[in-house]
Amino acid sequence: MKKYLFLAVVILAITLMSSLLLPMWLSSRAEMYLSNLGASNVHAEVDAAPSLRLLLGQADTLKAEAKDIVLGKLVLSDAAVDGENVQFDAIEAYTNRNFKIISADRLVLTGQITADTLSKFLAREYDKLENIQVEMHPDGIYVTAEARLLKSPIRIYIEGELLEETENIYLHLRRIDIKNASFGRAAIAGFFDDIPLVQLKTLPLRAEVRKIEQAEGYVKVVIDCKNE
């Protein structure tokens, strides 16, 4: 009788420990994985019922929030990940401490592209531009910048909007005005190429843009990650 009682106590202890420790440990692995992808101030929660399913690489839910996350060369602010029925590589998680997602019934990434992050992106990609200022409104994105042409200062005005293709987000240029003290002012439309911002091939699963919504001061982005 004591033998069976001891066995029951051991099983109960293992069950309690797994229900507490496994979700906590895997949540920390998910936080580390997102941090390695360029996320900052990450908080993640991985859970399953029963918790022992986590040993097999099966999670009912994956939720994470980050101050920002890097997608290619662009920073996505106030980012959140929401996943259901997530299959992850258990061997990688428990041996190499790498939370590698294999598949999910639902995995959605949301975040914001702000005027500040877009301004910094343009400054990195176009080092000849100076004093870049970006304004975001529901009706469009407005950029002003300065540059030099043959030692003569010019001022550039750009009007555009964020658009999406299946696996890309880009800044579509609707209008460009260039003002120069020597040559006057020229309005140019359709001459310059659109500016690519994000290529979703950088994500661990195949991803598609579900929605881009321009608002006052930011653009909300919703991305669906798919199994195939």
C-alpha positions as CSV (number, residue, x, y, z in Angstrom):
1,M,0.0,0.0,0.0
2,K,2.8,2.4,0.9
3,K,4.5,1.5,-2.4
4,Y,1.5,2.6,-4.4
5,L,1.0,5.7,-2.2
6,F,4.6,6.7,-2.8
7,L,4.2,6.2,-6.6
8,A,1.1,8.3,-6.6
9,V,2.9,11.1,-4.7
10,V,5.8,10.9,-7.3
11,I,3.4,11.1,-10.2
12,L,1.5,14.0,-8.6
13,A,4.8,15.8,-8.0
14,I,5.9,15.3,-11.6
15,T,2.6,16.5,-12.8
16,L,2.6,19.7,-10.6
17,M,6.2,20.4,-11.6
18,S,5.5,20.0,-15.3
19,S,2.5,22.2,-15.1
20,L,4.5,25.0,-13.5
21,L,8.1,24.6,-14.7
22,L,7.6,23.5,-18.4
23,P,5.5,26.5,-19.4
24,M,7.8,28.9,-17.6
25,W,11.0,27.4,-19.1
26,L,9.6,27.3,-22.7
27,S,8.3,30.8,-22.3
28,S,11.8,31.9,-21.5
29,R,13.1,30.0,-24.6
30,A,10.5,31.8,-26.8
31,E,11.6,35.1,-25.4
32,M,15.2,34.3,-26.1
33,Y,14.3,33.2,-29.7
34,L,12.4,36.5,-30.4
35,S,15.3,38.5,-28.9
36,N,17.7,36.8,-31.2
37,L,15.5,37.9,-34.1
38,G,15.9,41.5,-33.0
39,A,13.0,42.0,-30.6
40,S,13.4,44.0,-27.4
41,N,11.6,44.0,-24.1
42,V,10.0,40.7,-24.9
43,H,7.4,38.9,-22.8
44,A,6.2,35.5,-24.0
45,E,3.8,32.8,-22.6
46,V,3.7,29.2,-23.9
47,D,1.1,26.9,-22.5
48,A,-0.7,23.6,-23.1
49,A,-3.2,21.4,-21.3
50,P,-2.0,19.0,-20.1
51,S,1.4,20.6,-19.7
52,L,3.2,17.3,-20.4
53,R,2.2,17.8,-24.1
54,L,4.9,20.5,-24.2
55,L,7.5,17.7,-23.9
56,L,6.3,16.5,-27.3
57,G,6.6,20.0,-28.9
58,Q,2.8,20.8,-28.7
59,A,1.5,24.1,-27.4
60,D,-2.1,25.1,-27.2
61,T,-1.2,28.8,-27.2
62,L,1.8,31.1,-27.8
63,K,1.4,34.8,-26.9
64,A,4.2,37.3,-27.0
65,E,4.6,41.1,-26.8
66,A,7.7,43.2,-27.6
67,K,8.5,46.9,-27.6
68,D,9.8,46.3,-31.2
69,I,10.9,43.6,-33.5
70,V,13.1,43.7,-36.6
71,L,11.6,42.6,-39.9
72,G,14.4,42.7,-42.4
73,K,15.7,46.3,-42.3
74,L,12.6,47.8,-40.7
75,V,11.6,48.0,-37.1
76,L,8.0,47.1,-36.1
77,S,6.9,48.8,-32.9
78,D,4.5,47.5,-30.2
79,A,4.7,44.1,-31.8
80,A,2.5,41.1,-30.7
81,V,2.4,37.4,-31.6
82,D,-0.7,35.3,-31.1
83,G,-0.6,31.6,-31.9
84,E,-2.9,28.6,-31.5
85,N,-2.1,24.9,-31.7
86,V,1.6,25.6,-32.3
87,Q,4.0,22.7,-33.1
88,F,7.6,23.4,-32.2
89,D,10.8,21.4,-32.4
90,A,11.0,19.8,-29.0
91,I,14.6,18.5,-29.5
92,E,15.8,22.0,-30.5
93,A,13.9,23.5,-27.5
94,Y,15.3,21.1,-24.9
95,T,18.8,20.5,-26.1
96,N,19.8,23.7,-28.0
97,R,17.4,26.0,-26.2
98,N,16.1,27.2,-29.6
99,F,12.3,27.7,-29.9
100,K,11.8,26.8,-33.5
101,I,8.2,26.8,-34.7
102,I,7.3,24.1,-37.2
103,S,3.6,24.8,-37.8
104,A,0.6,26.5,-36.3
105,D,-3.2,26.5,-36.9
106,R,-3.0,30.2,-36.3
107,L,-0.1,32.5,-35.9
108,V,-0.5,36.3,-36.3
109,L,2.0,39.1,-36.0
110,T,0.8,42.6,-35.4
111,G,2.7,45.8,-35.0
112,Q,3.1,49.4,-36.0
113,I,5.3,51.2,-38.5
114,T,5.8,54.7,-36.9
115,A,7.0,57.9,-38.4
116,D,10.2,57.6,-36.4
117,T,11.0,54.1,-37.5
118,L,10.3,55.0,-41.2
119,S,12.5,58.1,-40.9
120,K,15.4,56.1,-39.5
121,F,14.9,53.5,-42.2
122,L,15.1,56.1,-45.0
123,A,18.2,57.6,-43.3
124,R,19.9,54.2,-43.4
125,E,18.9,53.4,-46.9
126,Y,19.6,56.8,-48.5
127,D,22.6,58.3,-46.8
128,K,22.6,61.3,-49.1
129,L,19.4,62.5,-47.5
130,E,19.5,64.8,-44.5
131,N,17.0,66.3,-42.1
132,I,14.4,63.7,-42.9
133,Q,10.9,64.4,-41.5
134,V,8.0,62.0,-41.7
135,E,4.3,62.6,-41.0
136,M,1.7,59.8,-41.1
137,H,-2.0,60.5,-41.6
138,P,-5.0,58.3,-42.6
139,D,-4.8,59.8,-46.1
140,G,-1.1,59.2,-46.7
141,I,2.5,59.5,-45.7
142,Y,4.4,62.8,-46.2
143,V,8.2,63.0,-46.2
144,T,10.4,66.1,-46.4
145,A,14.2,65.8,-46.7
146,E,17.2,67.8,-47.9
147,A,20.1,66.8,-50.2
148,R,22.7,68.4,-52.4
149,L,23.0,68.3,-56.2
150,L,26.3,69.7,-57.6
151,K,26.9,71.4,-54.3
152,S,23.6,73.1,-54.6
153,P,21.0,72.4,-51.8
154,I,17.7,70.9,-52.8
155,R,14.6,70.1,-50.8
156,I,12.5,67.0,-51.5
157,Y,8.9,66.5,-50.8
158,I,7.4,63.0,-51.0
159,E,3.8,62.0,-50.8
160,G,3.0,58.3,-50.6
161,E,1.2,55.4,-48.9
162,L,2.1,52.0,-47.6
163,L,0.9,49.1,-49.8
164,E,1.3,45.4,-49.7
165,E,1.9,42.6,-52.1
166,T,1.5,39.0,-50.9
167,E,4.9,38.8,-49.3
168,N,6.1,42.4,-49.3
169,I,5.4,45.8,-47.8
170,Y,6.5,48.9,-49.7
171,L,6.1,52.7,-49.7
172,H,4.3,53.6,-52.9
173,L,5.4,57.1,-54.1
174,R,2.4,59.1,-55.4
175,R,4.2,62.3,-55.9
176,I,7.7,63.8,-55.5
177,D,8.5,67.6,-55.6
178,I,12.0,68.8,-55.8
179,K,12.8,72.4,-55.0
180,N,16.2,73.9,-55.9
181,A,17.4,77.5,-55.4
182,S,19.1,77.5,-58.8
183,F,16.8,75.4,-60.9
184,G,13.4,76.2,-59.4
185,R,10.8,73.5,-58.6
186,A,9.8,70.3,-60.4
187,A,6.9,68.0,-59.7
188,I,7.7,64.4,-60.6
189,A,5.1,61.6,-60.5
190,G,5.8,58.0,-61.4
191,F,9.5,58.6,-62.1
192,F,11.0,57.1,-59.0
193,D,10.6,53.5,-58.0
194,D,8.5,52.5,-55.0
195,I,10.6,51.8,-51.8
196,P,10.5,48.2,-50.5
197,L,10.3,48.1,-46.7
198,V,9.8,44.5,-45.6
199,Q,10.3,41.1,-47.3
200,L,8.4,38.5,-45.4
201,K,10.8,35.8,-46.5
202,T,12.8,36.7,-43.3
203,L,10.1,35.1,-41.1
204,P,10.4,31.4,-40.0
205,L,7.1,30.4,-41.6
206,R,5.6,31.5,-44.9
207,A,3.8,34.8,-44.2
208,E,1.3,37.0,-46.0
209,V,0.1,40.5,-45.2
210,R,-3.5,40.5,-44.1
211,K,-4.0,44.2,-43.5
212,I,-2.3,47.6,-43.6
213,E,-4.2,50.4,-41.9
214,Q,-2.9,53.9,-42.0
215,A,-3.7,56.0,-38.9
216,E,-2.6,59.2,-37.3
217,G,1.1,58.9,-36.5
218,Y,1.5,55.2,-37.5
219,V,0.6,52.4,-39.8
220,K,-0.9,49.2,-38.3
221,V,0.4,46.0,-39.9
222,V,-1.2,42.5,-39.5
223,I,0.7,39.5,-40.9
224,D,-0.5,35.9,-41.1
225,C,2.0,33.1,-40.9
226,K,1.0,29.9,-42.6
227,N,2.2,26.3,-42.6
228,E,2.8,26.0,-46.3
